[in-house]
Amino acid sequence: MSQPILALAQLAAKQPLERITLPALAEPTGHEVDVLVHNCSVCHSDLHLVDGDWGDVKKPLIPGHEIVGHVLRQGPLSTLRPGAIVGIGWQAGACGACPACRTGREHLCTGGKVRTCVGRPGGFATEVRVDSRFAFELPAALDVNTAAPLLCAGLTVFSPLERFKVGPGVRVGVVGVGGLGHMAVQLAKALGAEVVGFDADLSRRDFALKLGASDLVDARGPLPAGVVDLLLVTTHANLDWNAWMSTLDLEGTLCLIGVPNKPLTLGVDPLLDEQKRVTGSVIGSPASMRAMLALAARHKISPITERMPMSQANAALDRVRAGAARLRVVLDNDLD
């Protein structure tokens, strides 16, 4: 029998999260599942939502979209059974009928993409309801205590690696070996790529090499030319994009993972004379999620985290806001 849901919510713009109680859920229908939240990590997107960087969103805002928990109840069409340990990321549903959905690109859905914590309660709560087709049973080899950041951040950095067929012989650059970047280095290395890290903090060199990078280059420059085929930019900083395009070899790709707060400005010569590309990555398809989780399990890839009780979510957001977090913060649910 469903119980009232305890949650942490922002009730007005720019205000801290407050403890609230939501009514018990009706029985799930269709593909729906109700998940008891074990832990939920803090993604920079949660901070953007709470701080209003992406405009005002429906209140109460209950953040959280890197969720690990177990299935409590299932709708009649769900194949997930009660007790299954699952992970939930940024996406909680899709229309299933648009061209993107019909071609296995549900994360690009144009007919009704559902976001886990926008317009609906997210994972800073005792329970969350999602479409079971966007809840993913975790491989037994994954550590459920550290897996949560893989479900959005990990998928976002894995998706372009998969899309551009990264493997042996491909050189991948990772700008920023931090919360996102440390997962990108590990995943690219696991696929067989040569990985070069770029960071302004050269004290991270040993750390980057331990993760699997072959080198750590000073991101303040001068930047080497033509050294990578795919460049993943995980920082939110506004960079000298022309300089960074020069690090790509012919027909290389610069992929935005972080979200700069200004439009990109770059010359057209690299696009024309060298056929370089600029693209981005926001999460990935359900098939990509399963492939990423399987890869992480095979290679024992774990995000580096610090843990806090969920009741201290405001303090956790402050740590992320100040750049003081030990790469990723995971909130253990203590709201009961």
N, C-alpha and C positions, 0 to 999 in steps of 0.2 A: 504494500500500500504506500502510495507516495506521501511524503511529508512536506511541510512548508520548507522553502529553500532559503537558506541564509546566504547573503551576498554582500559584497563591498561595492558601492555605487557612488558615482558622481551625480549629484542632484541638480547642480547648476554649474554653468561655465566657470572654469578656473578654480573651482572649489576642490578640497581634498575629498577622498573617498570616505563614505560613511557606511556603517553597518545597517542593512535593511533586511526585512523579511518579505519574501515573495510567496504568493499562494502555492499550494501543492499543485503539481501538474496533473492534468487529466491523463487518462491512459493513452499511450502513444498509438498513433495510427500509421498506416502505410509502411514506409521505410524508416520511420522515426525510431531512435533509441534514446533512452535516458541514461546518462553516465554519471556515476558518483566520482567526483573529482578527487584524486589523490594529491596531485600537485600541478602547478601551472607556472610556467616561466614568464618573465617580464620581457617582452619584445619592445624594440624602439617604437614600433607602430602603436603599442598601447600608450606610450608617452605622447606621441603625436595626437592621439585621440583625446587624452585627458587635458593636454595643454591647448587644445583647439587649433593646432597647426593646420588641420585639414578642414577647418570650418566647424560650425556647430553641428553636433549630432544629437540624435534623439536621447532624451533623458527619461528615466535614469540610465546612465551609461555604466554598464558592468563590464570592465575590460577583461582581457585574458583570452588568448587564442593559441597557446602552445600547451595543450592540456593532456595529461595522462590520468586515466582512471579506469574503472571497470563498469561494464554494462549492468544496469539494474533492471531495466524493463525494455522490451522490444515490441515494435509494431508487427503486424502479421506478415509483412513483406520483407522484414529484415532477416538476413542470414547470420547476424551476430547474436550469440546466445548470452543470457545473463551470466556474469562472472568473467567474460572475456576481457582481457586487459587491452585497452585501445588507446590510440593517440588521435588527437583532433587538432587541426591547424587553423589557418585563417579562413578557410572556406567551409561552410556548413551545408551547402546545397547548390544546385544548378537546375536550369529549366529542363535539361535533357532533350530538348527539341531543336535548338538553334544549330547552325552549321558547325560551330565550335564543338558543341556537345556531341553531335553526331559523328565527329571525326576524332574522338578521344582527347579533345582539348578543353575539357570542362572548366578549367581554370580561366579560360578566355570567354566564358559564357556571356552572350549578349542578350539573353532572353529572361534573365532573372537570377543572377548570381547572388547567393546568400552568404553574407559574411558573419563569422561566428560571434563577433561581439559588437556589431554595428546594427542597431535597430532591434537587437535581441540580446538576452543575457549571455555574457561570456563566462570565462572560466574562473573568475575571482568569486567563486560561489561553491556551495556544497554539491550542486548538481547542474548539469547542462544537457539540453536536448538538441540533437542534430539529426540530419539525414544519415542513416547508417552507411550509405555509400561514400560518406566523407568522414567516417570513423574507421581507423585502420588498426587491425589486430597487430600488436607488436611482436616481432620475433622473440623467441624465448632467450636468445643470446644477448639481447639488448638490456642494459641496466635501466629499469623503469624509473630509477631515481634521478638519472641524468638525461633521459631521452627527450624530455619535453622541448628543448630548443631546436631539436632536429625537425620538428613538425611544421615550423614556418621558416625560420632562418636557415636550417639545414636544407630544406626543400628548395628554397629560393636560390641558394648557391649551387645546388646540384643540378637544377633544371637546365641552365645553359651548358653545363658540362655534358649533359646527355644530349642536348639539342645540337651541339656542335661536334658530337662524336669524339669527345676527348678520350684518348687512350695512349698507348706507347707511341713515342715519336712526336707527340704534341706538347708544346711548351705553354704553360699556363702561368700568368702573372696574377698575383693577388695584392691589391692595394689596400693596406690596412690589415694587420694581423691581429685583429681584436675579436669582438664578439661574433661577428659574421665570418671574418677572414680566417680565424683559426679552424673553423669547420670546413671552409673552402679548401684550405691547404690539405687537410686530411683526406677529403673526398677526392680531390684531383689526384693526389698521390696514390690512393687506393685504385684508381682507374688506370694507373700506369704512366701518368704524365710526369714530365719534369716540371717542377713548380718553383717559381721565383717569387719571394715575398718582397713587398715594398712597404716601408714604414719609416716615419720620421723619428721613431724611438729605436735607435740601434742597440739599445740594451736588450731588445727582444730577439736578438740574433740567435742565441743558443736555443731559445724557445721555438723559434720558427724552424730551425734545423731539426729539432727533436720531433716536430710535427710532420716533417717530411720535405720541407723546402730544401733546395740545393744551395740557396743563397738568400740573404736579406740585403736589399739595396736601399740606400738612403732616399726616401721619397722627396726630400728637399732638393734633390738634384746634385750635379747634372745627371740626367737620366740616360741610360744606355739605349742605343737605337737598334730596332729590329730584333729584339731578344725574345719576344713571346708571340704566340699565335692567337691567344685569347687572353684578354685582360679583364679581370673581374674587379670592379671598383666598389669596395664595400663601405667606403667612408661617405659621410654626408657633406663633406667639405666641398666648396667650389674650387675646382682645380684649374690649372692651365691646361685646357683640353688639347690644345695643339701639341704641347710638349708630351703629353701622355700618349697621343696618337703615334708619336714617333717611336715609342717602345715596341709597337706592333711590326711584325714582318709583313711582307706583301700579302694582301687579302686577309689580313688579321681583323679581329673583332674586339671592340671595346664594349663591355657589357656593364651597365649600371645596376648595382645592387642597392647601394645607398641612394637616398633621395636628396639631391642638391636643392637648395632653396632658391636658386636662380636658374634661368634658362641657360642651356649650353651654348657657348660661342666657339666655333672652330672654323678653320679654313676648309675650302672644298678640295684643295689639291690632293690630300690623302684619300678622299673618297673617289676622285676621278683617276689620278695617275697611278695610285697604288691599290685601288679597289678595296679599301678598308671599309669597315662597317661600324655603325654605332647602334646598339640595341639595349634592351633592359630585361630584367627578370623579376617577376612577382609571382611567388609560389610556383606551382606546377600542377600537372594533372594527377588524378588518383593513381594512374599507372606509374607515373614518375615517383610519387610518394612511396609506393610499394617497392620500386627498384632502389630508391635511396635507403629505405629502412633495411632492406636485405643487404645492401652493400655495407652499411654501417655495422650490421650484425656480424657479417663475415670478417670484417677487418677490425672489429673491436673498437670502432670509432665512438668516442664519447665526448660531448661538449664539456668544456671546463666550466664549472659552476660554483657559485656560493649559495648557501641555503638560508632562507629566512622563513618564519611563520607567515602564513597568509594574512593574519591579523595585522601584520606590520607592512602591508602593501604600500602605504603612503611613504614610509621610510625607504622601501625598495625602489619606488619610483624616483625618489630624491637621489638615490645612489646612481641610478642609470642617468638621470638628468645631469648630474655632476661629473659623469664619466669615471666614477669611483668604483664601479662594480668589478668584481673579478670575472670579467668576460660576460657571463650570463648569470642572472639571479633566478633561482627556482624557489617558488613559494610553496611550502608544505601546508596542506589544508588543515587548519586548526579552528575552523569557524563553528564546528559543532559545539 
